[in-house]
Amino acid sequence: MHKILIISFFCIPLLLNCSSTNTKSKKELSDNIREPEDIYIMAMQLFESKQYELADEEFRELQQLYPLSNEAIQAEIMSGFISYLTLEYDSSIYKFKKVIQKYPSHKELDYVYYMVAMCNYEQITSHELDGEFNQLAIEAFDQVILRFPDSEYAKDSRQKIILVKSNKAAKHMEIGRFYLKDKKYTAALNRFKVVIEDYSMTKFTPEALHRMVEAYFEMGMMEESIKTASVLGHNYPESKWYKYSYNLIKEIEDNKSIFNKFTKFFD
């Protein structure tokens, strides 16, 4: 009986100690639980200090712990932006498209669409002509303009489309000039016509018209050369390319009637 009492005596403090430990553990656990806004603030602080990997870890944890919170949605967008900043474009596009699918009515969806376009835009290399990223970027920027015409990102999307098309037009011009110099006039004309028909909003249109004047002139197609020069003079009267074309046509001195017809276009 005495032995039993001794065992009981030692068990009571042990049980009390266990109870105290459990209470303390619960309190510590409660103290360690962070609210979604706290995690988001911490993640943004890491992001602003350019600790992108640690920031992304915080954003991912936020999504796991509070998937239905507003902060979790913002965390998904920020995670996509971090991938964009670190040049992980495929990952960034995947994350942004996931946001589009999950939250089709999100207030910042214009930004998300715009970032998908930017991921493609920044993968365009200077030597590309018909590379896939040219077209993907144009299509993505078009989506921003179509879906959010009044968005601040729509204006920049329009400018970016012109830049992409200017890149493509520049390559057509480069190839066209090469063909012209190599006396492959038909091939050169085809390149210049592409610039005029598909990239008329770019700065290369006046030069493309003049190069067509040159090509027709060299081929002996004087009427076509004159007509093209008149289009150039009508649309770009102050362009240096108009002056070059005018001077070129003046060389047709052996046929005064043709020259007179040409000058009437510019009266």
MIDOSE-1310 file (N, C-alpha, C; in nm, 2 decimals, decimal comma, always signed):
residues 267
mhki	+0,08/-0,12/+0,00/+0,00/+0,00/+0,00/+0,09/+0,12/+0,00; +0,19/+0,12/+0,08/+0,28/+0,23/+0,09/+0,35/+0,26/-0,05; +0,38/+0,15/-0,11/+0,45/+0,15/-0,25/+0,36/+0,22/-0,35; +0,23/+0,18/-0,34/+0,13/+0,24/-0,43/+0,12/+0,39/-0,41
liis	+0,12/+0,43/-0,29/+0,11/+0,58/-0,26/+0,23/+0,65/-0,31; +0,35/+0,59/-0,30/+0,47/+0,65/-0,35/+0,47/+0,67/-0,50; +0,42/+0,57/-0,57/+0,41/+0,58/-0,72/+0,31/+0,69/-0,75; +0,20/+0,69/-0,68/+0,10/+0,80/-0,70/+0,15/+0,93/-0,68
ffci	+0,23/+0,95/-0,58/+0,29/+1,08/-0,54/+0,38/+1,13/-0,65; +0,45/+1,04/-0,72/+0,54/+1,08/-0,83/+0,47/+1,10/-0,96; +0,36/+1,04/-0,97/+0,28/+1,05/-1,10/+0,21/+1,18/-1,10; +0,16/+1,23/-0,99/+0,08/+1,36/-0,99/+0,17/+1,47/-1,04
plll	+0,29/+1,50/-0,99/+0,37/+1,61/-1,05/+0,39/+1,59/-1,20; +0,41/+1,46/-1,24/+0,44/+1,43/-1,38/+0,32/+1,47/-1,47; +0,20/+1,43/-1,42/+0,08/+1,47/-1,49/+0,06/+1,62/-1,50; +0,09/+1,68/-1,38/+0,08/+1,83/-1,38/+0,18/+1,89/-1,48
ncss	+0,29/+1,83/-1,48/+0,40/+1,89/-1,57/+0,36/+1,87/-1,72; +0,30/+1,75/-1,75/+0,25/+1,73/-1,89/+0,14/+1,82/-1,93; +0,05/+1,85/-1,83/-0,06/+1,94/-1,86/+0,00/+2,08/-1,88; +0,10/+2,12/-1,80/+0,16/+2,25/-1,82/+0,23/+2,26/-1,95
tntk	+0,30/+2,15/-1,99/+0,37/+2,15/-2,12/+0,27/+2,16/-2,24; +0,16/+2,09/-2,23/+0,06/+2,09/-2,34/+0,00/+2,23/-2,35; -0,03/+2,30/-2,24/-0,08/+2,43/-2,24/+0,02/+2,53/-2,30; +0,15/+2,51/-2,27/+0,25/+2,60/-2,32/+0,27/+2,58/-2,47
skke	+0,26/+2,45/-2,51/+0,28/+2,42/-2,66/+0,17/+2,48/-2,74; +0,04/+2,47/-2,69/-0,07/+2,53/-2,76/-0,06/+2,68/-2,77; -0,01/+2,74/-2,66/+0,01/+2,89/-2,66/+0,12/+2,93/-2,76; +0,23/+2,85/-2,76/+0,34/+2,88/-2,86/+0,29/+2,86/-3,00
lsdn	+0,21/+2,76/-3,02/+0,15/+2,73/-3,16/+0,06/+2,85/-3,20; -0,02/+2,89/-3,10/-0,11/+3,00/-3,13/-0,03/+3,13/-3,17; +0,08/+3,15/-3,09/+0,16/+3,27/-3,12/+0,23/+3,26/-3,25; +0,26/+3,14/-3,30/+0,33/+3,12/-3,43/+0,24/+3,13/-3,55
irep	+0,11/+3,12/-3,53/+0,02/+3,13/-3,65/+0,01/+3,27/-3,70; +0,04/+3,29/-3,83/+0,04/+3,42/-3,88/-0,09/+3,44/-3,97; -0,14/+3,56/-3,96/-0,25/+3,60/-4,04/-0,21/+3,62/-4,19; -0,30/+3,60/-4,28/-0,26/+3,62/-4,43/-0,20/+3,75/-4,46
ediy	-0,26/+3,86/-4,40/-0,20/+3,99/-4,43/-0,06/+4,00/-4,37; -0,03/+3,93/-4,26/+0,11/+3,94/-4,21/+0,21/+3,87/-4,30; +0,16/+3,75/-4,35/+0,25/+3,68/-4,45/+0,28/+3,76/-4,57; +0,17/+3,83/-4,62/+0,18/+3,90/-4,74/+0,27/+4,02/-4,72
imam	+0,26/+4,09/-4,61/+0,35/+4,20/-4,58/+0,50/+4,16/-4,57; +0,52/+4,04/-4,51/+0,66/+3,99/-4,50/+0,71/+3,96/-4,64; +0,63/+3,89/-4,72/+0,67/+3,86/-4,86/+0,70/+3,98/-4,94; +0,62/+4,09/-4,93/+0,64/+4,21/-5,00/+0,77/+4,28/-4,95
qlfe	+0,80/+4,27/-4,83/+0,92/+4,33/-4,78/+1,05/+4,26/-4,84; +1,04/+4,13/-4,84/+1,14/+4,05/-4,91/+1,15/+4,08/-5,06; +1,04/+4,10/-5,12/+1,04/+4,13/-5,26/+1,10/+4,26/-5,29; +1,07/+4,36/-5,21/+1,12/+4,50/-5,22/+1,27/+4,51/-5,20
skqy	+1,32/+4,41/-5,12/+1,46/+4,41/-5,09/+1,53/+4,31/-5,19; +1,46/+4,27/-5,30/+1,51/+4,19/-5,41/+1,55/+4,05/-5,36; +1,49/+4,00/-5,25/+1,52/+3,86/-5,21/+1,40/+3,78/-5,27; +1,41/+3,76/-5,40/+1,30/+3,71/-5,48/+1,26/+3,56/-5,44
elad	+1,37/+3,48/-5,42/+1,34/+3,34/-5,39/+1,27/+3,33/-5,25; +1,32/+3,41/-5,15/+1,25/+3,40/-5,02/+1,11/+3,46/-5,03; +1,10/+3,57/-5,10/+0,96/+3,63/-5,12/+0,87/+3,53/-5,18; +0,91/+3,45/-5,28/+0,83/+3,36/-5,35/+0,79/+3,24/-5,26
eefr	+0,88/+3,21/-5,17/+0,85/+3,10/-5,07/+0,73/+3,15/-4,98; +0,74/+3,28/-4,94/+0,63/+3,33/-4,86/+0,50/+3,34/-4,93; +0,50/+3,38/-5,06/+0,38/+3,38/-5,14/+0,32/+3,24/-5,15; +0,41/+3,15/-5,17/+0,36/+3,01/-5,19/+0,29/+2,96/-5,06
elqq	+0,36/+2,99/-4,95/+0,31/+2,95/-4,82/+0,17/+3,01/-4,79; +0,16/+3,14/-4,83/+0,03/+3,21/-4,81/-0,08/+3,14/-4,89; -0,05/+3,10/-5,01/-0,15/+3,03/-5,10/-0,19/+2,90/-5,04; -0,09/+2,83/-4,97/-0,12/+2,70/-4,91/-0,21/+2,71/-4,79
lypl	-0,17/+2,81/-4,70/-0,24/+2,83/-4,58/-0,38/+2,89/-4,59; -0,39/+2,99/-4,68/-0,51/+3,07/-4,69/-0,55/+3,08/-4,84; -0,58/+2,97/-4,90/-0,61/+2,97/-5,05/-0,73/+3,05/-5,09; -0,82/+3,08/-5,00/-0,94/+3,15/-5,04/-0,93/+3,30/-5,00
snea	-0,82/+3,34/-4,95/-0,81/+3,48/-4,91/-0,77/+3,57/-5,03; -0,80/+3,70/-5,01/-0,77/+3,80/-5,11/-0,61/+3,81/-5,13; -0,55/+3,79/-5,02/-0,40/+3,80/-5,02/-0,34/+3,68/-5,10; -0,41/+3,57/-5,10/-0,36/+3,45/-5,17/-0,37/+3,48/-5,32
iqae	-0,47/+3,55/-5,37/-0,48/+3,58/-5,51/-0,37/+3,68/-5,55; -0,35/+3,78/-5,46/-0,24/+3,87/-5,49/-0,10/+3,80/-5,49; -0,09/+3,70/-5,40/+0,03/+3,62/-5,39/+0,06/+3,55/-5,52; -0,05/+3,49/-5,58/-0,03/+3,42/-5,71/+0,02/+3,52/-5,82
imsg	-0,04/+3,64/-5,82/+0,00/+3,74/-5,92/+0,15/+3,78/-5,90; +0,18/+3,80/-5,77/+0,32/+3,84/-5,74/+0,42/+3,72/-5,77; +0,38/+3,60/-5,75/+0,46/+3,49/-5,78/+0,49/+3,48/-5,93; +0,39/+3,51/-6,01/+0,41/+3,52/-6,15/+0,50/+3,63/-6,19
fisy	+0,49/+3,74/-6,12/+0,58/+3,86/-6,15/+0,72/+3,83/-6,12; +0,74/+3,76/-6,01/+0,88/+3,72/-5,97/+0,94/+3,63/-6,08; +0,86/+3,53/-6,13/+0,92/+3,45/-6,24/+0,95/+3,53/-6,36; +0,87/+3,63/-6,39/+0,90/+3,73/-6,50/+1,03/+3,80/-6,47
ltle	+1,05/+3,85/-6,35/+1,17/+3,93/-6,32/+1,30/+3,84/-6,33; +1,28/+3,71/-6,29/+1,40/+3,62/-6,29/+1,41/+3,55/-6,43; +1,34/+3,60/-6,53/+1,35/+3,55/-6,67/+1,30/+3,41/-6,69; +1,22/+3,36/-6,59/+1,16/+3,23/-6,61/+1,02/+3,25/-6,67
ydss	+1,03/+3,28/-6,80/+0,91/+3,32/-6,88/+0,80/+3,21/-6,89; +0,84/+3,09/-6,91/+0,74/+2,98/-6,92/+0,66/+2,97/-6,79; +0,74/+2,97/-6,68/+0,67/+2,96/-6,55/+0,58/+3,08/-6,52; +0,63/+3,20/-6,56/+0,55/+3,32/-6,54/+0,42/+3,31/-6,62
iykf	+0,43/+3,27/-6,75/+0,31/+3,26/-6,83/+0,21/+3,16/-6,77; +0,26/+3,05/-6,73/+0,18/+2,94/-6,66/+0,10/+3,00/-6,54; +0,17/+3,07/-6,46/+0,11/+3,12/-6,34/+0,01/+3,23/-6,37; +0,04/+3,32/-6,46/-0,06/+3,42/-6,50/-0,18/+3,36/-6,57
kkvi	-0,16/+3,26/-6,65/-0,28/+3,20/-6,72/-0,37/+3,13/-6,62; -0,30/+3,07/-6,51/-0,38/+3,01/-6,41/-0,46/+3,11/-6,33; -0,41/+3,23/-6,31/-0,49/+3,33/-6,24/-0,61/+3,37/-6,33; -0,59/+3,38/-6,46/-0,69/+3,42/-6,56/-0,81/+3,31/-6,55
qkyp	-0,77/+3,19/-6,55/-0,87/+3,08/-6,54/-0,94/+3,08/-6,41; -0,87/+3,10/-6,30/-0,93/+3,09/-6,17/-1,02/+3,21/-6,13; -0,97/+3,33/-6,18/-1,04/+3,45/-6,13/-1,07/+3,54/-6,25; -1,17/+3,50/-6,33/-1,20/+3,57/-6,46/-1,25/+3,71/-6,44
shke	-1,29/+3,74/-6,31/-1,35/+3,87/-6,29/-1,26/+3,96/-6,20; -1,14/+3,92/-6,18/-1,05/+3,99/-6,09/-1,02/+4,13/-6,14; -1,02/+4,22/-6,05/-1,01/+4,36/-6,08/-0,87/+4,40/-6,15; -0,77/+4,32/-6,14/-0,64/+4,35/-6,20/-0,61/+4,25/-6,31
ldyv	-0,72/+4,20/-6,37/-0,70/+4,10/-6,48/-0,63/+4,16/-6,60; -0,66/+4,29/-6,63/-0,59/+4,36/-6,74/-0,44/+4,35/-6,72; -0,39/+4,37/-6,60/-0,25/+4,36/-6,57/-0,20/+4,22/-6,60; -0,28/+4,12/-6,56/-0,23/+3,98/-6,58/-0,22/+3,95/-6,73
yymv	-0,32/+3,99/-6,81/-0,32/+3,97/-6,95/-0,19/+4,04/-7,01; -0,17/+4,16/-6,96/-0,06/+4,24/-7,01/+0,08/+4,17/-6,98; +0,09/+4,11/-6,87/+0,21/+4,04/-6,83/+0,24/+3,92/-6,91; +0,13/+3,85/-6,95/+0,15/+3,73/-7,04/+0,21/+3,78/-7,17
amcn	+0,15/+3,90/-7,22/+0,21/+3,95/-7,35/+0,35/+4,00/-7,33; +0,39/+4,06/-7,22/+0,52/+4,10/-7,19/+0,62/+3,98/-7,19; +0,58/+3,87/-7,13/+0,66/+3,75/-7,13/+0,70/+3,71/-7,27; +0,61/+3,72/-7,36/+0,64/+3,68/-7,50/+0,72/+3,79/-7,57
yeqi	+0,68/+3,91/-7,54/+0,75/+4,03/-7,60/+0,90/+4,03/-7,57; +0,93/+4,00/-7,45/+1,07/+4,00/-7,41/+1,16/+3,88/-7,45; +1,09/+3,79/-7,52/+1,16/+3,67/-7,57/+1,19/+3,69/-7,72; +1,15/+3,80/-7,78/+1,17/+3,83/-7,92/+1,32/+3,87/-7,93
tshe	+1,39/+3,80/-8,02/+1,53/+3,84/-8,04/+1,54/+3,93/-8,17; +1,65/+4,01/-8,17/+1,66/+4,11/-8,28/+1,67/+4,05/-8,42; +1,72/+3,92/-8,43/+1,74/+3,86/-8,56/+1,62/+3,79/-8,61; +1,51/+3,78/-8,53/+1,40/+3,71/-8,58/+1,32/+3,79/-8,68
ldge	+1,25/+3,71/-8,77/+1,16/+3,77/-8,87/+1,02/+3,73/-8,84; +1,00/+3,60/-8,85/+0,87/+3,54/-8,83/+0,88/+3,44/-8,71; +0,96/+3,48/-8,61/+0,97/+3,39/-8,49/+0,83/+3,38/-8,42; +0,82/+3,28/-8,35/+0,69/+3,25/-8,28/+0,65/+3,36/-8,18
fnql	+0,75/+3,42/-8,11/+0,73/+3,51/-8,01/+0,68/+3,65/-8,06; +0,71/+3,68/-8,19/+0,65/+3,80/-8,25/+0,50/+3,78/-8,26; +0,46/+3,67/-8,31/+0,31/+3,65/-8,32/+0,24/+3,63/-8,19; +0,30/+3,56/-8,10/+0,24/+3,54/-7,97/+0,23/+3,67/-7,89
aiea	+0,33/+3,76/-7,90/+0,32/+3,89/-7,84/+0,21/+3,97/-7,90; +0,20/+3,98/-8,03/+0,10/+4,06/-8,09/-0,04/+4,01/-8,05; -0,06/+3,88/-8,06/-0,19/+3,82/-8,02/-0,22/+3,85/-7,87; -0,12/+3,84/-7,78/-0,15/+3,87/-7,64/-0,18/+4,02/-7,62
fdqv	-0,11/+4,10/-7,68/-0,13/+4,25/-7,67/-0,27/+4,28/-7,73; -0,31/+4,22/-7,84/-0,44/+4,23/-7,89/-0,55/+4,20/-7,79; -0,53/+4,09/-7,71/-0,62/+4,05/-7,61/-0,64/+4,16/-7,51; -0,53/+4,23/-7,47/-0,54/+4,33/-7,37/-0,63/+4,45/-7,43
ilrf	-0,60/+4,48/-7,55/-0,68/+4,59/-7,62/-0,82/+4,56/-7,64; -0,85/+4,43/-7,68/-0,99/+4,39/-7,70/-1,07/+4,38/-7,57; -1,01/+4,32/-7,47/-1,08/+4,30/-7,34/-1,09/+4,42/-7,25; -0,98/+4,51/-7,26/-0,97/+4,62/-7,17/-0,93/+4,74/-7,25
pdse	-1,01/+4,79/-7,34/-0,98/+4,90/-7,43/-0,95/+5,03/-7,35; -1,00/+5,05/-7,23/-0,98/+5,17/-7,16/-0,87/+5,16/-7,05; -0,81/+5,04/-7,04/-0,71/+5,02/-6,94/-0,58/+5,10/-6,97; -0,50/+5,13/-6,87/-0,37/+5,19/-6,89/-0,28/+5,10/-6,97
yakd	-0,30/+4,97/-6,96/-0,22/+4,88/-7,03/-0,25/+4,86/-7,18; -0,37/+4,91/-7,22/-0,41/+4,90/-7,36/-0,33/+5,00/-7,44; -0,31/+5,12/-7,39/-0,22/+5,22/-7,46/-0,08/+5,16/-7,48; -0,02/+5,11/-7,38/+0,11/+5,06/-7,40/+0,11/+4,93/-7,49
srqk	+0,01/+4,86/-7,49/-0,01/+4,74/-7,57/-0,01/+4,78/-7,72; -0,08/+4,89/-7,75/-0,08/+4,94/-7,89/+0,06/+4,98/-7,93; +0,13/+5,05/-7,85/+0,27/+5,09/-7,88/+0,36/+4,97/-7,90; +0,34/+4,87/-7,81/+0,43/+4,75/-7,82/+0,40/+4,67/-7,95
iilv	+0,28/+4,67/-8,00/+0,24/+4,61/-8,12/+0,31/+4,67/-8,24; +0,32/+4,81/-8,24/+0,39/+4,88/-8,34/+0,54/+4,85/-8,34; +0,59/+4,84/-8,22/+0,74/+4,80/-8,21/+0,76/+4,66/-8,26; +0,68/+4,57/-8,23/+0,69/+4,43/-8,28/+0,68/+4,43/-8,43
ksnk	+0,58/+4,50/-8,49/+0,57/+4,50/-8,63/+0,68/+4,58/-8,70; +0,73/+4,68/-8,63/+0,85/+4,75/-8,68/+0,97/+4,66/-8,69; +0,98/+4,57/-8,59/+1,09/+4,47/-8,59/+1,08/+4,38/-8,72; +0,96/+4,34/-8,74/+0,94/+4,25/-8,86/+0,96/+4,33/-8,99
aakh	+0,91/+4,45/-8,99/+0,92/+4,53/-9,11/+1,07/+4,56/-9,14; +1,14/+4,58/-9,04/+1,29/+4,61/-9,06/+1,36/+4,49/-9,12; +1,32/+4,37/-9,09/+1,38/+4,25/-9,14/+1,34/+4,23/-9,29; +1,21/+4,26/-9,32/+1,17/+4,26/-9,46/+1,25/+4,36/-9,54
meig	+1,27/+4,48/-9,49/+1,34/+4,58/-9,56/+1,48/+4,54/-9,58; +1,54/+4,48/-9,48/+1,68/+4,44/-9,49/+1,70/+4,33/-9,61; +1,61/+4,24/-9,61/+1,61/+4,13/-9,71/+1,58/+4,19/-9,85; +1,48/+4,29/-9,85/+1,45/+4,35/-9,98/+1,56/+4,43/-10,04
rfyl	+1,63/+4,50/-9,95/+1,75/+4,58/-10,00/+1,86/+4,49/-10,06; +1,88/+4,37/-9,99/+1,97/+4,28/-10,04/+1,94/+4,23/-10,18; +1,81/+4,19/-10,19/+1,76/+4,14/-10,33/+1,78/+4,25/-10,43; +1,75/+4,38/-10,39/+1,76/+4,49/-10,49/+1,90/+4,51/-10,53
kdkk	+1,99/+4,50/-10,44/+2,13/+4,52/-10,47/+2,18/+4,40/-10,55; +2,13/+4,29/-10,53/+2,17/+4,17/-10,61/+2,09/+4,16/-10,74; +2,01/+4,26/-10,77/+1,94/+4,27/-10,90/+1,83/+4,16/-10,91; +1,78/+4,11/-10,80/+1,67/+4,02/-10,79/+1,54/+4,10/-10,77
ytaa	+1,50/+4,17/-10,87/+1,40/+4,28/-10,85/+1,26/+4,23/-10,81; +1,22/+4,12/-10,86/+1,09/+4,06/-10,83/+1,09/+4,02/-10,68; +1,19/+3,96/-10,64/+1,20/+3,92/-10,50/+1,20/+4,04/-10,41; +1,27/+4,14/-10,45/+1,28/+4,26/-10,37/+1,14/+4,33/-10,36
lnrf	+1,07/+4,34/-10,48/+0,94/+4,40/-10,48/+0,84/+4,33/-10,38; +0,85/+4,19/-10,38/+0,77/+4,12/-10,29/+0,79/+4,16/-10,14; +0,91/+4,18/-10,10/+0,94/+4,22/-9,97/+0,89/+4,36/-9,93; +0,91/+4,45/-10,03/+0,87/+4,58/-10,00/+0,71/+4,59/-10,00
kvvi	+0,65/+4,51/-10,08/+0,50/+4,51/-10,08/+0,45/+4,46/-9,95; +0,52/+4,36/-9,88/+0,47/+4,31/-9,75/+0,48/+4,43/-9,65; +0,58/+4,50/-9,66/+0,60/+4,62/-9,56/+0,48/+4,71/-9,58; +0,45/+4,75/-9,70/+0,35/+4,85/-9,73/+0,21/+4,79/-9,70
edys	+0,18/+4,67/-9,72/+0,05/+4,61/-9,70/+0,03/+4,57/-9,56; +0,13/+4,51/-9,49/+0,11/+4,46/-9,36/+0,17/+4,55/-9,24; +0,26/+4,64/-9,28/+0,32/+4,72/-9,17/+0,32/+4,86/-9,21; +0,21/+4,91/-9,26/+0,20/+5,05/-9,30/+0,21/+5,15/-9,19
mtkf	+0,19/+5,10/-9,07/+0,19/+5,20/-8,95/+0,34/+5,22/-8,91; +0,43/+5,15/-8,97/+0,57/+5,17/-8,92/+0,64/+5,28/-9,00; +0,76/+5,31/-8,96/+0,84/+5,42/-9,02/+0,90/+5,38/-9,16; +0,89/+5,25/-9,19/+0,95/+5,20/-9,31/+0,87/+5,21/-9,44
tpea	+0,75/+5,25/-9,43/+0,66/+5,26/-9,54/+0,71/+5,35/-9,65; +0,76/+5,48/-9,62/+0,81/+5,56/-9,73/+0,93/+5,50/-9,80; +1,02/+5,44/-9,72/+1,14/+5,39/-9,79/+1,10/+5,27/-9,87; +1,00/+5,19/-9,83/+0,96/+5,07/-9,91/+0,90/+5,12/-10,04
lhrm	+0,82/+5,23/-10,04/+0,77/+5,28/-10,16/+0,88/+5,33/-10,26; +0,98/+5,40/-10,20/+1,09/+5,44/-10,28/+1,17/+5,32/-10,34; +1,19/+5,22/-10,26/+1,26/+5,10/-10,31/+1,18/+5,04/-10,43; +1,05/+5,04/-10,42/+0,97/+4,99/-10,53/+0,99/+5,07/-10,65
veay	+1,00/+5,20/-10,63/+1,02/+5,29/-10,75/+1,16/+5,25/-10,81; +1,26/+5,23/-10,73/+1,39/+5,19/-10,78/+1,38/+5,06/-10,86; +1,31/+4,96/-10,80/+1,30/+4,83/-10,86/+1,23/+4,83/-10,99; +1,12/+4,90/-11,00/+1,04/+4,92/-11,12/+1,13/+4,99/-11,23
femg	+1,20/+5,09/-11,18/+1,29/+5,17/-11,27/+1,39/+5,08/-11,33; +1,46/+5,00/-11,25/+1,56/+4,91/-11,30/+1,51/+4,80/-11,39; +1,38/+4,76/-11,37/+1,32/+4,66/-11,46/+1,26/+4,72/-11,59; +1,27/+4,85/-11,60/+1,22/+4,92/-11,72/+1,07/+4,94/-11,71
mmee	+1,01/+4,92/-11,60/+0,86/+4,93/-11,59/+0,83/+5,08/-11,54; +0,85/+5,17/-11,63/+0,84/+5,31/-11,60/+0,71/+5,36/-11,55; +0,60/+5,31/-11,61/+0,47/+5,35/-11,57/+0,44/+5,31/-11,42; +0,48/+5,18/-11,38/+0,47/+5,14/-11,25/+0,56/+5,22/-11,15
sikt	+0,68/+5,26/-11,20/+0,77/+5,34/-11,12/+0,71/+5,47/-11,09; +0,65/+5,53/-11,20/+0,58/+5,67/-11,18/+0,46/+5,66/-11,09; +0,38/+5,56/-11,10/+0,26/+5,55/-11,02/+0,30/+5,53/-10,87; +0,40/+5,45/-10,85/+0,45/+5,43/-10,71/+0,50/+5,56/-10,65
asvl	+0,58/+5,63/-10,74/+0,64/+5,76/-10,69/+0,53/+5,86/-10,66; +0,42/+5,85/-10,73/+0,31/+5,95/-10,71/+0,24/+5,91/-10,57; +0,23/+5,79/-10,54/+0,17/+5,75/-10,41/+0,26/+5,79/-10,30; +0,39/+5,78/-10,32/+0,48/+5,82/-10,22/+0,47/+5,98/-10,20
ghny	+0,47/+6,05/-10,31/+0,46/+6,20/-10,30/+0,33/+6,24/-10,24; +0,22/+6,17/-10,27/+0,09/+6,21/-10,21/+0,08/+6,19/-10,06; +0,14/+6,08/-10,01/+0,12/+6,04/-9,87/+0,24/+6,09/-9,79; +0,36/+6,11/-9,85/+0,47/+6,15/-9,77/+0,55/+6,26/-9,84
pesk	+0,48/+6,38/-9,86/+0,54/+6,48/-9,94/+0,67/+6,54/-9,88; +0,68/+6,53/-9,75/+0,80/+6,59/-9,68/+0,91/+6,49/-9,66; +0,89/+6,37/-9,70/+0,99/+6,26/-9,68/+1,11/+6,27/-9,77; +1,22/+6,24/-9,72/+1,34/+6,24/-9,81/+1,33/+6,13/-9,92
wyky	+1,25/+6,03/-9,89/+1,24/+5,92/-9,99/+1,16/+5,97/-10,11; +1,07/+6,06/-10,08/+0,99/+6,12/-10,20/+1,09/+6,20/-10,29; +1,18/+6,27/-10,23/+1,28/+6,35/-10,30/+1,37/+6,26/-10,38; +1,41/+6,15/-10,32/+1,49/+6,05/-10,40/+1,42/+5,99/-10,52
synl	+1,29/+5,96/-10,50/+1,21/+5,91/-10,61/+1,20/+6,01/-10,72; +1,17/+6,13/-10,68/+1,15/+6,24/-10,78/+1,28/+6,25/-10,86; +1,39/+6,26/-10,80/+1,52/+6,27/-10,87/+1,54/+6,15/-10,96; +1,50/+6,04/-10,91/+1,52/+5,92/-10,99/+1,44/+5,92/-11,12
ikei	+1,32/+5,96/-11,11/+1,23/+5,97/-11,23/+1,28/+6,07/-11,33; +1,34/+6,18/-11,28/+1,39/+6,28/-11,37/+1,50/+6,23/-11,46; +1,55/+6,11/-11,43/+1,65/+6,06/-11,52/+1,59/+6,00/-11,65; +1,46/+5,99/-11,65/+1,40/+5,94/-11,77/+1,39/+6,06/-11,87
ednk	+1,51/+6,10/-11,92/+1,51/+6,22/-12,01/+1,49/+6,19/-12,15; +1,50/+6,06/-12,19/+1,48/+6,03/-12,33/+1,33/+6,02/-12,37; +1,25/+6,03/-12,27/+1,10/+6,02/-12,30/+1,03/+6,13/-12,23; +1,02/+6,25/-12,29/+0,97/+6,37/-12,22/+0,82/+6,36/-12,19
sifn	+0,75/+6,28/-12,26/+0,61/+6,27/-12,23/+0,59/+6,19/-12,10; +0,67/+6,09/-12,08/+0,66/+6,02/-11,95/+0,70/+6,11/-11,83; +0,80/+6,19/-11,86/+0,85/+6,28/-11,75/+0,74/+6,39/-11,72; +0,68/+6,44/-11,82/+0,58/+6,54/-11,80/+0,46/+6,48/-11,73
kftk	+0,42/+6,35/-11,76/+0,31/+6,29/-11,69/+0,35/+6,27/-11,54; +0,47/+6,24/-11,51/+0,51/+6,22/-11,37/+0,50/+6,36/-11,30; +0,55/+6,47/-11,36/+0,55/+6,59/-11,29/+0,41/+6,64/-11,25; +0,31/+6,60/-11,33/+0,17/+6,64/-11,31/+0,12/+6,58/-11,18
ffd	+0,17/+6,47/-11,14/+0,13/+6,40/-11,02/+0,17/+6,48/-10,90; +0,27/+6,57/-10,91/+0,32/+6,64/-10,80/+0,29/+6,79/-10,80; +0,21/+6,83/-10,90/+0,17/+6,97/-10,91/+0,07/+7,01/-10,80
